[in-house]
Amino acid sequence: MKGPLGFGNDDLLQETLQWQRKLVEGLKLLPGVEDVNYGVTERQEVWSDGKVKLYRFVSEHPGNGQPPLLIVYALVNRPYMVDLQDGRSLVQKLLALGQDVYVLDWGYPDRSERYLTLEDYLLRYIDGAVDHLRAQHDNQAINLLGICQGGVFSLCYSALRPHKVRSLITMVTPVDFQTPDNMLSHWARQVDVDLFVDTLGNIPADLMNASYLMLKPFRLNVQKYVGLMDILDDKQALEDFLRMEKWIFDSPDLAGEAFREFVKQFYQGNGLMHGSIRIGEEAVDLQAVRMPVLNIYAEQDHLVPPAASRAMAGRIGSSDYTELGFRGGHIGIYVSGRAQREVPSAIDQWLSRNR
């Protein structure tokens, strides 16, 4: 007999027995689960500056003659999300399509990097990597793929050094940092960032992770671990879960001065919308971004709401601007099955049209 909530004692008993079985199987399985690895694709270091390194991914596929594609990731997480595992790798798919793919790895800043600025990240590290690639490829302009905060960096860099960028791709990249549905922005705009950085120096990774998790506290701190019970008896699913957890909590500290500048100029000043961003002594003019631009956003993104990304339209100088909405969230756009089918091929086809 069903109760007022739609289930009865027999249902509860079966559910309890099922959970008990999964728990027993999980206790048998867990000791055999080794530390999960990431990064399915062989890569080679080709350039470095301090802790920042440029890697080239080794491809077994013939190239398609396109200029090199440089991936620029955010500072707050490790870039191996784009090459997480076999079958869930943006890099793997792009290589199979003939792209020549590189990635910048920011490393793990320590106290010696506290005073790094946005000028260092854009006009020292990104520019240095780009100059290296251009020197290796007949001084031609490169293709640039920026992701999240790395997309913001790539957009600003393309405005400052447009002759070095042939095509620009941005993924889950905010332009309007003050859309009403951006909870992270509401928090960042209330922070006394000067007191914050002057007190802490570099921003601890654990503090940043806690902030991101509290954007959806029940789902990210409770629900997903309850859901873990459903896969305790599935070794592959369990390893996938642990691999994602490893990426989430393998976060670098953030260089204090660069964090201060980024929060003040982008979140609090909404500088891309108002034309007030400065990198060192140089002003960022989005009208200087005249190369072809592909802007990919996630339709269920709680960190970069679609409106924050779509604000790019009409603010850059390019007459060749394309938007692509992806049915998924901020992380799913890299690793979900749909993303693996749709995103790499969309990037490759768009680059091919703009040869």
C-alpha positions in Angstrom: 0.0 0.0 0.0 1.3 3.4 -1.0 1.5 6.2 1.5 0.7 9.9 1.0 4.2 10.5 -0.5 3.7 7.8 -3.2 5.7 5.0 -1.6 5.1 2.3 1.0 7.0 0.1 3.4 7.9 -2.4 0.7 9.4 0.4 -1.4 11.5 1.6 1.6 12.7 -2.0 2.3 13.8 -2.5 -1.3 15.6 0.8 -1.4 17.4 0.0 1.8 18.4 -3.4 0.5 19.6 -1.9 -2.7 21.8 0.7 -0.9 23.1 -2.0 1.4 24.1 -4.1 -1.6 25.8 -1.2 -3.3 27.7 -0.3 -0.1 28.9 -3.9 0.4 30.1 -4.0 -3.3 31.7 -0.6 -2.9 33.6 -1.7 0.1 35.0 -4.6 -1.9 35.7 -2.4 -4.9 37.3 0.7 -3.3 40.6 -1.0 -2.2 41.3 -2.0 -5.8 40.8 1.5 -7.2 44.2 3.1 -7.7 45.0 6.8 -7.9 43.3 8.1 -11.0 45.4 9.6 -13.8 44.6 12.4 -16.1 46.0 13.6 -19.4 45.4 11.0 -22.1 47.6 12.7 -24.7 51.4 12.8 -24.8 52.8 16.3 -24.6 56.2 17.9 -25.0 57.4 21.1 -23.3 58.5 23.6 -26.0 58.9 26.9 -24.1 58.9 28.1 -20.5 59.2 31.3 -18.5 59.6 30.6 -14.7 56.8 28.3 -13.7 54.8 28.9 -16.8 55.2 26.3 -19.5 54.0 25.8 -23.0 53.3 22.3 -24.1 52.6 20.8 -27.5 50.4 17.8 -27.7 51.8 15.0 -29.8 49.5 13.9 -32.5 49.3 10.6 -34.5 47.1 12.2 -37.1 48.2 14.2 -40.2 47.9 17.9 -39.8 45.4 20.0 -41.8 47.7 22.9 -42.5 46.1 25.3 -40.0 48.2 27.6 -37.9 48.9 26.3 -34.4 46.0 26.5 -31.9 47.0 27.8 -28.4 44.7 27.0 -25.5 44.7 29.5 -22.6 43.0 28.3 -19.5 41.9 30.1 -16.3 44.3 30.7 -13.4 42.0 29.1 -10.8 42.1 25.5 -12.1 44.5 23.2 -13.8 44.3 23.0 -17.6 44.2 19.2 -17.9 40.4 19.5 -17.9 40.8 19.9 -21.7 42.6 16.5 -21.8 40.9 14.7 -18.9 40.8 11.1 -20.1 40.4 8.9 -23.1 37.1 9.6 -24.8 36.6 12.8 -22.7 39.3 15.0 -24.2 38.8 18.2 -26.2 42.5 18.0 -27.1 42.2 14.4 -28.3 39.3 15.2 -30.6 41.0 18.3 -32.0 44.1 16.4 -32.8 42.1 13.7 -34.6 40.7 16.5 -36.8 44.2 17.6 -37.7 44.7 20.6 -35.4 48.1 21.4 -34.1 47.3 22.0 -30.4 49.3 23.7 -27.6 48.4 24.6 -24.0 49.8 27.1 -21.5 50.3 25.7 -18.0 50.4 28.4 -15.4 51.9 26.2 -12.7 51.4 26.7 -9.0 52.3 30.3 -7.9 54.0 30.6 -4.5 54.9 33.6 -2.5 57.6 34.7 -5.0 54.8 35.3 -7.5 52.6 37.4 -5.2 53.3 40.6 -7.2 52.6 39.2 -10.7 50.2 41.4 -12.5 47.8 41.0 -15.4 50.5 42.6 -17.5 52.8 39.7 -16.6 50.2 37.1 -17.5 49.1 38.7 -20.8 52.1 40.6 -22.2 54.9 38.4 -20.7 53.5 34.9 -20.6 50.9 34.7 -23.3 52.8 37.1 -25.6 56.0 35.1 -25.0 54.3 31.8 -25.9 52.7 33.3 -29.0 56.0 34.8 -30.1 57.6 31.3 -29.7 54.9 29.7 -31.8 55.1 32.4 -34.5 58.9 32.0 -34.7 58.4 28.3 -35.3 55.7 28.8 -38.0 57.1 31.4 -40.4 56.0 34.3 -38.1 52.3 33.7 -39.1 49.5 34.7 -36.7 48.1 31.9 -34.5 44.7 30.6 -33.6 43.8 31.3 -29.9 41.3 29.4 -27.8 40.6 31.0 -24.4 38.5 29.2 -21.8 36.7 31.0 -18.9 39.1 33.5 -17.4 41.6 32.4 -20.0 39.0 33.6 -22.6 39.0 37.0 -20.9 42.8 37.1 -21.1 42.7 35.9 -24.8 40.1 38.6 -25.7 42.1 41.3 -24.1 45.3 40.0 -25.7 43.7 39.9 -29.1 42.8 43.6 -28.6 46.3 44.5 -27.6 48.2 42.4 -30.2 45.7 41.8 -33.0 48.4 41.2 -35.6 49.5 38.1 -33.8 46.0 36.4 -33.7 44.5 35.0 -36.8 41.3 33.7 -35.2 39.9 33.9 -31.7 37.7 31.3 -30.0 36.3 31.9 -26.5 34.6 29.3 -24.4 32.4 30.1 -21.4 34.0 33.5 -21.3 32.3 36.4 -19.4 32.3 39.9 -21.0 29.5 41.5 -18.9 30.6 40.7 -15.3 27.5 42.3 -13.7 24.5 40.4 -15.2 21.7 40.0 -12.6 22.0 36.2 -12.5 25.7 36.1 -11.8 25.9 35.2 -8.1 29.7 35.1 -8.1 29.8 38.6 -9.4 27.4 39.8 -6.6 29.9 38.4 -4.1 33.0 39.7 -5.8 31.6 43.2 -6.0 31.1 43.3 -2.2 34.7 42.2 -1.4 37.2 44.8 0.0 39.8 43.3 -2.4 42.6 45.6 -1.2 42.1 44.4 2.4 41.8 40.8 1.2 45.0 40.8 -0.8 47.0 42.9 1.7 46.1 40.5 4.4 46.5 37.2 2.6 49.0 37.9 -0.2 48.3 35.1 -2.6 44.7 33.9 -2.5 44.5 30.3 -1.1 43.1 27.7 -3.5 41.0 26.2 -0.7 39.3 29.5 -0.1 38.4 29.9 -3.8 37.1 26.4 -4.0 34.9 26.9 -1.0 33.5 30.0 -2.7 32.6 28.1 -5.9 31.1 25.2 -4.0 28.8 27.6 -2.0 27.3 28.9 -5.2 25.3 25.7 -5.2 25.8 24.4 -1.7 23.3 21.5 -1.7 24.1 20.2 -5.1 27.9 20.5 -4.9 28.4 19.6 -1.2 25.6 17.1 -0.5 23.7 15.9 -3.6 26.7 14.7 -5.6 28.0 12.6 -2.7 24.6 11.1 -2.0 24.6 10.2 -5.7 28.0 8.5 -5.2 26.1 5.7 -3.6 24.5 4.9 -7.0 27.9 4.1 -8.6 29.8 2.5 -5.7 29.6 -0.9 -7.5 30.7 0.5 -10.9 34.5 0.8 -11.1 34.6 2.9 -14.3 32.0 5.3 -13.0 33.8 5.5 -9.6 37.1 6.3 -11.3 35.4 9.0 -13.4 34.0 10.6 -10.3 37.3 10.5 -8.5 39.1 12.0 -11.5 36.7 14.9 -11.5 37.1 15.4 -7.8 40.8 15.4 -8.2 40.6 18.1 -10.8 38.2 20.2 -8.7 40.5 20.2 -5.6 43.8 20.4 -7.5 43.7 24.2 -7.7 46.7 26.6 -7.6 46.8 29.6 -5.3 46.3 32.9 -7.1 48.9 35.6 -7.4 47.7 38.4 -5.2 48.2 41.4 -7.3 46.8 39.8 -10.5 43.7 38.8 -8.4 43.4 42.3 -7.1 43.5 43.8 -10.6 41.1 41.3 -12.0 38.4 41.7 -9.3 38.7 45.5 -9.4 38.7 46.0 -13.2 36.4 43.2 -14.4 34.0 42.3 -11.6 33.7 45.6 -9.7 34.4 48.0 -12.6 32.8 45.8 -15.4 35.6 47.2 -17.5 34.9 45.3 -20.7 31.4 46.8 -20.9 32.7 50.3 -20.2 35.9 50.3 -22.1 38.0 50.9 -19.0 40.3 47.9 -18.9 44.0 48.6 -18.7 46.8 46.0 -18.9 49.9 47.8 -17.6 50.0 51.1 -19.4 47.9 49.9 -22.4 44.2 50.4 -22.8 42.1 47.4 -24.0 39.9 48.5 -27.0 37.6 45.7 -28.0 37.0 47.4 -31.4 40.6 46.3 -32.2 39.4 42.7 -32.2 38.8 42.5 -35.9 39.8 38.9 -36.6 37.1 36.2 -36.9 35.7 35.3 -33.4 33.8 32.2 -32.3 32.1 32.6 -28.9 30.9 29.3 -27.4 28.8 29.5 -24.2 27.0 27.0 -22.0 23.2 27.4 -21.7 23.1 26.1 -18.1 26.3 27.8 -16.9 26.0 29.0 -13.3 29.5 30.5 -13.2 29.3 32.4 -16.6 25.6 32.9 -17.4 24.9 33.0 -21.1 24.0 36.7 -21.0 27.5 37.4 -19.6 29.1 35.8 -22.6 26.7 36.9 -25.3 27.4 40.5 -24.3 30.5 40.2 -26.6 28.3 40.7 -29.6 28.4 44.3 -30.9 31.3 45.2 -28.7 34.2 43.8 -30.7 35.3 45.3 -34.0 35.0 42.0 -36.0 32.4 41.7 -38.7 32.9 37.9 -38.6 31.4 37.0 -35.2 29.7 33.7 -34.5 27.9 32.5 -31.4 27.4 28.8 -30.4 25.2 27.9 -27.5 25.9 24.5 -25.9 23.2 22.6 -24.0 25.1 22.0 -20.8 27.0 23.5 -17.9 30.3 25.1 -17.2 32.1 21.8 -16.9 30.0 19.7 -19.2 31.1 21.8 -22.1 34.5 20.0 -21.9 33.7 16.5 -20.9 30.1 15.4 -21.5 29.3 13.0 -24.3 27.3 15.7 -26.1 30.3 18.1 -25.8 32.7 15.4 -27.3 30.4 15.0 -30.3 29.6 18.7 -30.9 32.3 21.1 -29.6 35.6 19.9 -31.2 33.9 19.5 -34.7 32.3 22.9 -34.4 35.7 24.5 -33.6 37.4 22.6 -36.5 34.7 23.4 -39.0 34.7 27.1 -38.0 38.5 27.3 -38.3 38.4 25.6 -41.7 36.0 28.2 -43.0 38.3 31.0 -41.8 41.5 29.7 -43.4 
